[in-house]
Amino acid sequence: KVVTIAKSKKFRDHQGKVLLEGQRLIKDALEAGAMLQTLFFSTVGQLKELPEAQLKRANLVKVKFEDIKSWSDVVTPQGLIGIFSKPNHAKMSYPVAQLASSLPLLLICDNIRDPGNLGTILRSAAGAGCEKVLLTKGCVDPWEPKVLRAGMGAHFRLPIVANLDWESVPSNLPAGIQVCVADNKEPGAQAENVSVLRGGGRAGSAPDNLKAPVKSKSDTAPEHEDEESVADVCVPELAAQYYYENWTQAPVAVVIGGETHGLSPDAIHLAASTGGKRLVIPVVPGVDSLNSAIAAGIVLFEGKRQLLQRHKQEDKRQKFPIVG
């Protein structure tokens, strides 16, 4: 059953349980208020660092280290595995330091399917002080073991809202928010049959024309134009700029597209409806688009820099108002 919970999203969803492994992750979960049901441990000493009150409410099961090693998919297991009720972000108690450093900066993940990338992105979002992370349908399950390991406790540092369809994304965003998209928009892409469905969310080469209109066809378009499934994917035009130029009209959200297909048309439409922009990370010509986790880290920390700079300038104006 332990192995099934760890490896089957269907089982996790049906049972409403997640599996966490290792002292650091289990401790973070308990301190954030996640409900521990069963804890498997190999030595009593491993329990000393965990909050005692939460342990009293759980089933504690001492097992051989060899058993945990056979259940674990970690190369060097710590001998500690916990089964938790699936955490509800609305009921979590996030660390005071995290809340104090929170910025009006949100992240939307669009079809991030690689577990390592998603975990790294969540870790970067927590490090940058993001207020919230939204995962659209098509993203890998955030409670998949590889995502949890790469996230290094980010799941218990900021709200992560998963499995959203695009229609429900706006209701999870603050009023008046501007949504921007990270883009690779390679030179000459507007003149070719290059869809925003491919690679659009991966930051890459700087475009020749930053404000080129975007109209593209689906990757999977059949040869015959009269077939029903053929349709131009009409995507609104978005002004594009380099990521280091000013774009943080607070509050602001950034969309990072997936590794294979990049940004979805829904992401572009949402950005256009909020007056958002394309944020381009320039790379040396000929270099392929950046990994989505790297692009997220670059854009989020630049957003943090801009927001903190704006706050500093506002504080100065309040201390030394300009007298007309």
Salt bridges, closest charged atoms under 4 A:
ASP13 OD2 - LYS9 NZ 2.62
ASP13 OD1 - LYS86 NZ 2.73
ASP28 OD2 - ARG24 NE 3.24
GLU52 OE2 - LYS56 NZ 3.71
ASP73 OD1 - ARG149 NH1 3.16
ASP141 OD2 - ARG12 NH2 2.67
ASP183 OD2 - ARG278 NH1 2.25
ASP219 OD2 - ARG198 NE 3.91
GLU225 OE2 - LYS217 NZ 3.68
ASP232 OD2 - LYS215 NZ 3.79
GLU302 OE2 - ARG305 NH2 2.81
